[in-house]
């Protein structure tokens, strides 16, 4: 089985978020896909099979299958457009989150993703202990989002992964206004076997609707303030959030199974 590793939301290797991508003629069983994801030990491994004009796309973390993943979708679109269908500028993916569309403009890939609605929640002692700092606001959609006053606070958080694992939601995001961009964010996903996601598209489907409302603008530039870092060019369109980014190939390999 052919496998590619792509760094997403970046234009240079060793930054952005690495995802493994397997484009196949038929599906292996779920256990095999999960084992590949565990062996890769990346935040996501994507598996795609052509189905008519679209691709069926599934994402696996080391901890299990997830229903939405941004960077691995970007990585899959990059692989297909480079190695399988270079003439296609629009790719369709059928996923657990419905039909997702990715359009290619030169070296930029734009993904049409669902927006998450955020509901306010109390800032509990558990949240404060998990982050080692008190955010000014907290919300929940599919994930928890905590908002801080400034970028320095977001960068300095040293999370307690076990406490985060015990909370509601799949992932846990912290965000604040950026010094040089509209917002900075970090994302933690211990329930998925990922301590900190290097760049999280799913997380920005939560935070971009928030910042679009707070800043009064639809087009935003976002930065994921992880150790690797990554840049997302975003547009909020109500029920949909458009996430754009670049990608670069790190490796090609054959999986011997």
ABEGO torsion letter per residue (X at the ends): XBBBBBBBGBABBGBEBBBBBBBBABBBBAAAAAAAAAAAGBABBBBBBBBEABBBBBBBBAAEBBABBAAAAAAAAAAAAAAABAABABBBBBBAAEBBBBBBBEABBBBBBBBBBBBBBBBBAAAAAAAGBBBABBBBBABBBBBBABAAAAAABBBBAAAAAABBEABBBBBBBBAABABBBBBBBAAAGBABBABBAAAAAAAAAAAAAAAGBABBBBBBABAAEBBBBBBBBEABBBBBBBBBBABBBBBBX
